[in-house]
Structures are given as C-alpha cells and as structure tokens.
Amino acid sequence: MRPLALLAAAALVAGPALAQQPPPAAAGPFAIPMSRPTEPGPVDPLPAPKRFVTQRATTIGGQRIAYTAIAGETYLYNRAGEPIGSIFSFTYLKDGPRDPHRPVLFVFNGGPGSASLWLHMGVVGPRRVVLDREVNPSNVPPFGVADNPHSLLDAADLVFIDPVGTGWSKPIGKGVPADFWGVDEDADSVAQFIELWLTEHGRWNAPKYVMGESYGSIRAAVLPRALMGGPLYVGLMRGITLNGVILLGATLDARPGQGGAADAEMRQALQLPALADTAWAHEKIDRGGRSLEAFHEEALAFAKGDYLQALRREKAGELSADERGRVASRLAGYTGLPAEAWARNLKLSDQEFSRRLLADRGLQVGVYDSRYTLPLAGSGHDPVGDDPAMGRYVPGFVAAFHQMVRDDLKVRMDRPYGAIVWKDLLPAWNWNRTGVPPGQSFAVDLAVAMRRNEALNVLVASGYYDLATHAAPAEQALEDAGLPRERLMVRRYASGHMLYIGDTAEAFAADVRTLIARSRR
C-alpha cells in the first residue's frame, strides 16, 4: 500500500486516542478531513421539525395521480450528534401500494444561494407558474398557478431541496454558516439530507437521481462522491450510489482564478456559439436556410478552429492586422455586429454583446435568456435585477410559488423565504476543495463517479439562448474529462438558462424520463 493509503487505513481502524491527534503536517491537501471544533456546552433544546402534509391529485400524460405532499424541516448533525442545520424540503410521493423500488429524484437549483423554486414551479413539480406569455411576459400580478402536465411525478417521487442559507433552511444549534457555505461543505450537507431522507422514507433500495441547475450542476457533479464517501473527501462512508445525474445550465470548468484545463482564449472562443444563436433568433444575421442547430454547429466549428487560433496568436502578438480584420469579418457574420466591434482584440463580453446586438432598436437582450428584451436606456446595471429575462420572469415564479405553498401545501412559516440569497453567503463561499487537485474541472468529478459506478447515466441539458452558462464550455468540459459517451446524453433546447421556459418543458421532461427508463436495472 502507498503511504497515503496506509494513512487512510490507520485512521479508519485507530481508536479514539489516535482520532484526537492532528493529521501529519506532510499530509498536505489530501489529509483526512477533520470536523470543525464547536463551542463546548449543551445545545438549547430545539422544537420538533415543522412538517406540513397534504393530499392532492394531478393528471400527467392522461394518467390521474394522487399524491402526498410533505413540506418541512430536516435537522442535520455533526459527528458529535449535535444539531447544526435545518434543511427545508418539499417531498411529493405518489399514493398507492408502497413500492420501495420506485425511483426518487432529488432536485435543487444553484447560485450558490438559490432555493429550488425555479425547477419546482417551472418544470418538475406537480404545480407550475402560469405567465401571460412564454417570452417577455408581464412582471406584475396577477400570475397563475396550474397543474403541470409535464411534471415528473409519474416517473419518480420528487424531493426539492433548499440548501442551508436558502429558502427556509438555516444553521441551527452549534452550526455556523461555514459548515455549509462551500463546494465541499454544501455537498456534504446535501448528502446527509439525502441519507436521512432515504432512512425516514425507507427508500434505500430505490433508484436514485439528482438534478441540479446552474451552480446546482456543480453540486450534482460533486454529490456522487459525497454520497459514496471515503477517507479523503467527506471522511466517512455513506455508500449511496446514484442511477442518474441531470445537469441544466451546466457550469463545470474550474472557477476562474483556480487554473484548470480551459485557458482564457478557449473560454472566449466557446462563448461564440451562444452569441451566434442569439443573432439567429433575432434575425440579425443571414440565416441562409440554416436551422438553429446547423448554425450553432457551424459557429462552434469556427470557434474551436480559426477563431481560437486567432485569439492565441493575438495574445502572442503574432496576428497581423489583415488576419485580424478577416477574423473580425467572420465574427460579424456569426454575431450580427459590425466587424468594427471585434476589430480591437477579437473579444466581447456577454454583457457587452447583450447591449450591442439590438441597440439599433433601442433594446438590450437578456443574458439569462437572450430572447428577452428590455429598453437599453435607463438600466440600473444590476446584473440580475436589470437583466431583461430575470427582471421579467422572476416576479411571476416567486409569487406563484408563495401562492402554491400557502394555498395548496398549507405551509405557514414565520420568516421570509430566501428565493436567491447573495448577501453574506456568496462572499463567504469556500471554493477550495479537499482531496482534489487545484483547478480540476467539475466534469472530472462526474468522470470519477462514472468510473466507480458503471450504471451511472448523465444528462446534460443546455439552452441555446443562455449567455450566463453557455452550452459549448460545458460540452467541452465533458469531452476533456472523457465521460463514457454511451452513458451520456447531451441535449440543447431553444430556450435560455431556465431551459424549460418557452414551450420546451415537454421536450426536457421527456428526455429526463428517457434517462430514468434506461438507467434502471
């Protein structure tokens, strides 16, 4: 056995005295994790976790489904058995004869700092928001709530998870935000919640799936490792494997500034296809009879070929003015912007593109969904509140969620629900990881999980019009990590970051059902 393996084995079999010794200084970044010391003394008694249980029914695919909804708190504990956190979740269980082998789908959004209401009310849950238009809807009431004909409740029981710091989830007892606010800390806490949920509901033998959107794609990529466990990561063995992982609006490359395989020029080049897709949607380019998919693929080939090489030569100071001009002209042909917009250094940010594309019409396109528009003038320049997509659909989602939770689920809570929380949480987020080389792509976590678990299937779903988490970089990260193609589904939809908005929910839900069907033993 190598020295590292000997260290792990010794720690696992050692008695309490050894467990109290600090890890050797030479253990480095691959040291066995240690629990955070807590303040001595007893914990004030906590009330029983709140639970709200209702019975409802819906129709999906022509099938009438009765179900039980359970909204409420689950307490999390440290290794000393002290309560440290409370996760509020929403569980939907199909009624009827108990089937311990019925699939379970655990669902969460991203941020970090986002609650799960977006997937809950957008495509997965049994009830959904109704906006007056799929694209550019009104952002003032009234908003509607209706049964969701595309809900996945026919295929699996559903569990929507709000990580600590979001929704109604919070640290409790001896817990502090640092126990939860970080890549590894977050994954460990969500893994513990899943473990507790499986025990409470007797579902250890059920096929299990996780679905994450945006930062939730990072959580979903890391969770297989946290659920399995081991001495080098979470420091304990949970032994939970997954049948499937579903990523939406995926962001898988290492965080900028931490290194990683994708250099700055590659990242810039891989932005191009989504810009081209947006120009195609707004008819700012000559489509020439090309479909959206064909145009995307053509732009992608140029991005990974001539454009990438030009960016690298530009960085090295080797690109002539004539060559720069030729590349700028081709960029103009794909993006609908004049060549002069690209001429300085062949680069544009997503935000700059969003302001330039329809400037002749006095409009700005959304970064989160570039089909959406708002007037270019008068923006407050908030990257979310003033985004033409988020500014339009967020109020409807939030209002519909609160109406559904109160009227349908009969939930009564005495504190606000954190739909998305940046304050305190985001600046404190710990991006440093344990047992992982610095700069490693999160796609590698998926590759490791698929090597460990030869039954694990992955669906990666992206929106063509997503300028926040582009499709091309996520797909490149998967390719670089070498995920087994036969167990990988890659899909794109004519939508944005929330890729189920705009008549695409049915297609996405069908792809998830396909993944579930093919990944069950």
C-alpha positions in Angstrom: 0.0 0.0 0.0 1.2 3.5 -0.7 1.8 5.9 2.2 -1.4 7.8 1.6 -3.5 4.6 1.7 -1.7 3.5 4.8 -2.6 6.8 6.5 -6.3 6.3 5.5 -6.4 2.7 6.7 -4.7 3.6 10.0 -7.2 6.4 10.6 -10.1 4.2 9.9 -9.1 1.4 12.4 -7.5 3.6 15.1 -9.1 4.1 18.5 -10.3 7.3 20.0 -6.8 8.4 21.1 -5.4 8.3 17.6 -8.5 10.0 16.3 -7.8 13.0 18.5 -4.3 13.5 17.1 -3.8 16.2 14.4 -3.0 15.0 10.9 0.7 14.8 10.0 1.9 18.1 8.5 3.1 16.3 5.4 -0.4 15.1 4.6 -1.0 18.2 2.5 -4.2 18.8 0.6 -5.1 15.1 0.7 -5.3 14.9 4.5 -8.3 13.1 6.0 -10.9 15.8 6.8 -11.3 16.9 10.4 -14.6 18.2 11.9 -14.8 21.9 12.9 -14.5 22.2 16.6 -17.7 23.5 18.2 -18.2 25.6 21.3 -18.3 23.4 24.5 -21.5 23.2 26.5 -25.1 21.9 25.9 -27.3 22.9 23.0 -30.5 24.7 23.8 -33.5 22.3 23.2 -34.9 22.7 19.7 -38.6 22.3 18.7 -39.6 19.4 16.7 -39.0 19.9 12.9 -42.0 21.5 11.3 -44.0 19.4 8.9 -47.0 20.2 6.7 -48.7 17.3 5.0 -51.4 17.5 2.3 -53.1 15.1 -0.1 -53.6 16.2 -3.7 -54.0 14.8 -7.2 -53.0 15.8 -10.7 -53.1 14.5 -14.3 -49.9 13.7 -16.2 -49.9 12.2 -19.6 -53.6 11.3 -19.3 -52.9 9.5 -16.0 -54.6 10.6 -12.8 -52.1 10.6 -10.0 -52.9 11.0 -6.3 -50.0 12.1 -4.2 -49.0 13.2 -0.7 -47.0 16.4 -0.3 -44.7 16.8 2.7 -43.2 20.2 3.2 -40.9 20.7 6.2 -37.7 20.7 8.1 -35.0 18.0 8.4 -32.3 18.6 11.0 -28.6 18.0 10.2 -26.0 16.9 12.7 -22.2 17.0 13.2 -20.2 13.9 14.1 -20.8 14.5 17.8 -24.6 14.2 17.1 -25.2 17.9 17.8 -27.7 19.7 15.6 -26.1 22.2 13.2 -28.5 22.8 10.4 -32.1 22.7 9.2 -33.0 21.9 5.5 -36.5 22.7 4.4 -37.6 20.5 1.6 -40.7 19.6 -0.4 -41.5 15.9 -1.0 -44.1 14.6 -3.4 -44.9 10.9 -3.0 -47.2 9.0 -5.4 -50.1 7.4 -3.4 -51.0 3.7 -3.8 -49.3 0.4 -2.8 -45.9 1.1 -1.3 -43.1 0.5 -3.9 -39.7 0.7 -2.3 -38.1 0.4 -5.8 -39.9 3.4 -7.2 -37.3 6.0 -8.4 -36.6 9.1 -6.3 -35.5 12.4 -7.9 -33.7 14.9 -5.7 -33.9 18.4 -7.2 -32.1 21.7 -6.4 -31.2 24.9 -8.1 -27.9 26.8 -8.0 -26.5 30.2 -7.0 -24.8 29.4 -4.8 -27.6 30.9 -2.8 -30.6 29.9 -4.8 -33.6 27.9 -3.5 -35.3 25.2 -5.5 -38.5 27.1 -6.5 -37.4 27.6 -10.1 -37.3 23.9 -11.1 -40.1 23.3 -8.6 -42.5 25.7 -10.3 -41.0 25.6 -13.8 -41.0 22.0 -15.0 -40.6 19.3 -12.4 -43.2 19.8 -9.7 -46.9 18.9 -9.9 -47.9 22.5 -10.0 -46.4 25.3 -12.2 -46.4 29.0 -12.7 -48.5 30.4 -15.5 -47.2 33.6 -17.2 -49.2 35.6 -19.7 -46.5 34.9 -22.3 -43.7 32.4 -22.5 -41.2 35.1 -23.7 -41.2 38.7 -22.4 -44.1 38.1 -20.0 -45.6 40.8 -17.8 -43.8 41.1 -14.4 -46.7 42.5 -12.5 -49.6 40.4 -11.0 -51.8 38.6 -11.4 -49.8 35.4 -12.0 -51.3 32.0 -12.4 -50.7 28.6 -10.8 -51.9 25.4 -12.6 -51.4 21.7 -12.6 -48.2 20.8 -14.5 -48.9 18.3 -17.4 -45.1 17.8 -17.7 -44.3 17.0 -14.1 -42.0 14.1 -13.5 -44.2 12.7 -10.7 -45.4 10.0 -13.0 -41.8 8.7 -13.3 -40.4 9.3 -9.8 -41.1 10.6 -6.4 -39.8 14.1 -6.1 -37.8 15.9 -3.4 -36.9 19.6 -3.7 -34.0 20.6 -1.5 -33.3 24.2 -0.4 -29.6 24.1 0.9 -28.8 25.8 4.2 -28.9 29.6 3.7 -31.7 29.5 1.1 -35.4 29.2 1.3 -36.3 28.5 4.9 -33.1 26.5 5.5 -30.7 27.8 8.1 -27.9 26.9 10.6 -29.2 25.8 14.0 -27.8 24.7 17.3 -24.0 24.7 17.1 -24.0 25.2 13.4 -22.4 28.2 11.7 -22.6 29.3 8.0 -19.0 28.0 7.4 -20.4 24.5 8.0 -22.4 24.8 4.8 -21.1 27.6 2.6 -18.5 26.0 0.3 -18.3 23.5 -2.5 -17.4 20.5 -0.3 -19.4 21.7 2.8 -22.5 22.2 0.7 -22.2 18.8 -1.0 -21.7 17.1 2.4 -24.7 18.7 4.0 -27.0 17.9 1.0 -25.6 14.3 1.0 -26.5 14.0 4.7 -30.0 15.3 4.0 -30.4 12.6 1.2 -29.2 9.9 3.6 -31.6 11.0 6.3 -34.5 11.2 3.8 -33.8 7.7 2.5 -33.9 6.3 6.0 -37.1 8.2 7.0 -39.0 7.0 4.0 -37.5 3.5 3.7 -36.1 4.1 0.2 -32.6 2.8 0.4 -33.2 0.4 -2.4 -34.9 2.9 -4.7 -33.2 4.0 -7.9 -31.8 7.5 -7.1 -31.3 10.6 -9.3 -30.1 14.1 -8.7 -31.0 17.2 -10.8 -29.2 20.5 -10.5 -29.4 23.7 -12.4 -26.6 26.4 -12.8 -24.4 26.1 -9.7 -26.6 23.1 -8.9 -24.8 21.4 -11.8 -21.6 21.7 -9.7 -23.4 20.3 -6.7 -24.8 17.4 -8.8 -21.4 16.6 -10.2 -19.8 16.5 -6.7 -22.6 14.7 -4.9 -21.9 11.2 -6.1 -18.5 11.4 -4.3 -20.1 12.9 -1.1 -22.9 10.3 -1.2 -20.4 7.4 -1.6 -18.0 8.8 0.9 -14.4 7.9 1.7 -11.5 8.8 3.9 -10.1 11.6 1.6 -13.3 13.6 0.9 -16.1 13.7 3.5 -14.2 11.4 5.8 -17.0 8.9 6.2 -18.6 6.1 4.1 -22.2 6.6 3.2 -22.3 4.0 0.5 -25.0 5.7 -1.6 -24.8 5.3 -5.4 -26.9 7.1 -8.0 -28.6 5.8 -11.1 -28.6 9.2 -12.9 -27.3 12.8 -12.7 -29.2 15.6 -14.6 -27.5 18.9 -15.2 -29.2 22.0 -16.5 -27.4 25.2 -17.5 -24.2 23.5 -16.5 -21.1 25.2 -15.4 -18.4 22.6 -15.0 -15.0 24.3 -15.6 -12.8 25.2 -12.6 -13.6 28.6 -11.0 -11.7 31.4 -12.8 -8.5 32.1 -11.0 -8.1 28.5 -9.9 -6.4 27.3 -13.1 -8.0 24.4 -15.0 -7.8 23.0 -18.5 -9.7 25.8 -20.3 -7.4 28.7 -20.9 -8.8 32.3 -21.3 -8.7 32.1 -25.1 -10.6 28.8 -25.2 -13.2 30.3 -22.8 -13.6 33.3 -25.1 -13.9 31.1 -28.2 -16.6 28.9 -26.7 -18.8 32.0 -26.0 -19.3 32.4 -29.7 -21.9 29.8 -30.4 -24.4 31.3 -28.0 -23.9 34.7 -29.4 -24.5 33.3 -32.8 -27.6 31.5 -31.7 -28.9 34.8 -30.3 -28.2 36.7 -33.5 -30.0 33.9 -35.4 -33.1 34.2 -33.1 -33.3 38.0 -33.6 -32.6 37.6 -37.4 -29.5 39.8 -37.1 -27.6 37.5 -39.5 -28.4 35.9 -42.8 -29.8 32.5 -41.9 -29.3 31.3 -45.4 -31.8 28.5 -44.8 -29.8 27.1 -41.9 -31.6 25.8 -38.9 -30.7 26.9 -35.4 -28.8 23.6 -34.8 -26.9 23.8 -38.1 -25.9 27.4 -37.4 -24.8 26.6 -33.9 -22.6 23.7 -35.1 -21.1 25.9 -37.8 -20.3 28.6 -35.3 -18.9 26.0 -32.9 -16.5 24.6 -35.5 -15.3 28.1 -36.3 -14.9 28.9 -32.6 -12.8 25.8 -31.9 -10.8 26.2 -35.1 -9.8 29.5 -36.8 -11.2 31.8 -34.0 -9.4 30.0 -31.2 -6.1 30.0 -33.2 -6.5 33.7 -33.9 -7.1 34.5 -30.2 -4.0 32.6 -29.3 -1.9 34.4 -32.0 -3.3 37.7 -30.9 -2.2 37.0 -27.3 1.2 36.1 -28.5 1.4 39.3 -30.6 1.7 37.2 -33.8 -1.6 38.2 -35.5 -1.3 40.6 -38.4 -3.8 43.4 -39.0 -5.0 41.8 -42.2 -5.6 38.5 -40.4 -7.4 40.3 -37.5 -9.6 42.0 -40.0 -10.6 38.8 -41.7 -11.4 37.1 -38.4 -13.4 40.1 -37.3 -15.4 40.0 -40.6 -16.3 36.3 -39.9 -17.3 37.1 -36.4 -19.6 39.8 -37.7 -21.2 37.2 -40.0 -22.0 35.0 -37.0 -23.0 37.6 -34.4 -24.7 40.4 -36.4 -22.4 43.0 -35.0 -20.2 45.1 -37.3 -16.6 43.9 -37.8 -15.5 47.1 -36.0 -17.0 45.8 -32.8 -14.5 43.0 -32.9 -11.6 44.7 -34.5 -9.7 45.8 -31.4 -8.8 42.4 -29.9 -11.5 40.0 -31.3 -13.2 39.8 -27.9 -16.5 40.9 -26.4 -18.1 40.1 -23.1 -21.6 38.6 -22.9 -22.8 41.8 -21.3 -21.4 44.0 -24.0 -22.9 41.8 -26.7 -26.3 41.9 -24.9 -26.2 45.7 -25.1 -25.0 46.0 -28.7 -27.0 43.4 -30.6 -30.3 45.3 -30.7 -29.0 48.8 -29.9 -30.4 50.0 -33.3 -33.9 49.1 -31.9 -33.1 50.7 -28.5 -33.2 47.3 -26.8 -31.0 45.1 -24.7 -31.2 41.3 -24.8 -31.1 39.1 -21.7 -28.0 37.3 -20.5 -30.1 34.6 -18.8 -32.3 34.2 -21.9 -31.3 36.3 -24.9 -34.8 36.1 -26.5 -36.0 38.5 -23.8 -35.6 42.2 -24.2 -35.9 45.5 -22.2 -35.2 49.1 -23.2 -31.5 49.7 -23.5 -31.8 53.2 -21.9 -32.4 53.7 -18.2 -30.9 50.5 -16.8 -29.7 50.4 -13.2 -27.0 48.0 -14.3 -27.8 45.3 -11.7 -26.6 42.1 -13.4 -29.7 40.2 -12.2 -32.4 42.7 -11.3 -31.9 44.6 -14.6 -31.4 41.6 -16.8 -34.3 41.5 -19.3 -35.0 37.8 -18.6 -34.6 37.7 -14.8 -36.4 41.0 -14.4 -39.4 39.7 -16.3 -39.9 36.1 -15.1 -38.7 36.2 -11.5 -41.7 38.0 -10.0 -44.1 35.5 -11.6 -42.2 32.5 -10.3 -41.8 33.9 -6.8 -45.5 34.9 -6.5 -46.8 31.6 -7.9 -44.5 29.7 -5.5 -45.8 31.6 -2.5 -49.4 31.2 -3.6 -48.9 27.4 -4.1 -47.1 26.9 -0.8 -49.8 28.7 1.1 -53.0 27.6 -0.7 -52.0 24.0 -1.8 -49.4 22.9 0.8 -50.8 24.8 3.7 -47.3 25.9 4.8 -47.1 28.6 7.5 -43.7 29.9 8.3 -42.8 33.0 10.4 -39.8 34.1 8.4 -39.2 35.2 4.8 -38.3 32.6 2.1 -34.9 33.2 0.5 -35.6 32.7 -3.2 -32.0 33.7 -4.0 -29.6 34.9 -1.3 -26.3 36.7 -2.2 -25.8 38.7 0.9 -23.2 37.2 3.3 -23.4 33.8 1.6 -21.7 34.5 -1.7 -18.7 36.4 -0.4 -18.2 33.7 2.2 -18.4 30.8 -0.2 -15.4 28.4 0.1 -14.2 27.3 -3.3 -11.2 25.4 -2.0 -11.7 21.7 -2.2 -10.4 18.7 -0.3 -8.7 15.7 -2.0 -9.0 17.3 -5.4 -6.1 18.8 -7.4 -6.4 22.6 -7.6 -8.1 23.8 -10.8 -9.7 20.4 -11.5 -12.9 20.6 -13.7 -16.1 19.5 -12.0 -16.6 17.4 -15.1 -13.8 15.2 -13.8 -15.8 14.6 -10.6 -18.5 13.2 -12.9 -15.9 11.1 -14.8 -14.7 9.7 -11.5 -18.2 8.9 -10.4 -18.9 7.1 -13.7 -15.8 5.0 -13.3 -16.8 4.0 -9.8 -20.4 3.3 -10.9 -20.7 1.6 -14.2 -24.5 2.0 -14.1 -24.5 5.8 -13.7 -26.0 7.8 -16.6 -25.8 11.5 -17.1 -28.0 14.0 -18.9 -26.5 17.4 -19.7 -29.1 19.9 -20.9 -28.5 23.5 -22.1 -30.4 26.3 -23.7 -29.2 27.8 -27.0 -30.0 31.3 -25.7 -28.2 31.0 -22.4 -25.4 33.7 -22.2 -24.9 33.0 -18.5 -23.8 29.4 -18.7 -23.1 28.7 -22.3 -23.7 25.2 -23.8 -20.3 25.0 -25.5 -18.0 25.3 -22.5 -20.0 22.6 -20.6 -19.8 20.3 -23.5 -16.1 20.9 -23.9 -15.5 20.2 -20.2 -17.3 16.8 -20.6 -15.2 16.0 -23.7 -12.0 16.9 -21.9 -12.9 14.8 -18.9 -13.6 11.8 -21.1 -17.0 10.8 -19.8 -18.2 7.5 -21.3 -20.3 8.6 -24.4 -22.6 5.6 -24.2 -23.9 6.7 -20.8 -24.0 10.4 -21.6 -27.0 12.3 -23.1 -26.3 15.9 -24.3 -29.3 17.9 -25.3 -29.9 21.6 -26.3 -33.2 23.4 -26.3 -34.5 26.6 -27.9 -34.5 28.4 -24.6 -32.3 30.1 -22.1 -30.7 29.5 -18.7 -34.0 28.2 -17.4 -34.3 26.0 -20.5 -37.8 24.8 -19.7 -39.3 28.3 -20.4 -40.7 28.8 -23.9 -42.5 25.6 -24.9 -39.5 23.4 -24.2 -40.7 21.9 -20.9 -42.3 18.9 -22.5 -39.2 18.0 -24.5 -36.9 18.3 -21.5 -39.2 16.3 -19.3 -39.3 13.6 -22.0 -35.5 13.4 -22.0 -35.4 13.0 -18.2 -38.0 10.2 -18.5 -35.7 8.5 -21.1 -32.7 8.8 -18.8 -34.7 7.3 -15.9 -36.0 4.4 -18.0 -32.6 3.5 -19.4 -30.7 3.7 -16.2 -33.0 1.4 -14.1 -31.7 -2.1 -13.6 
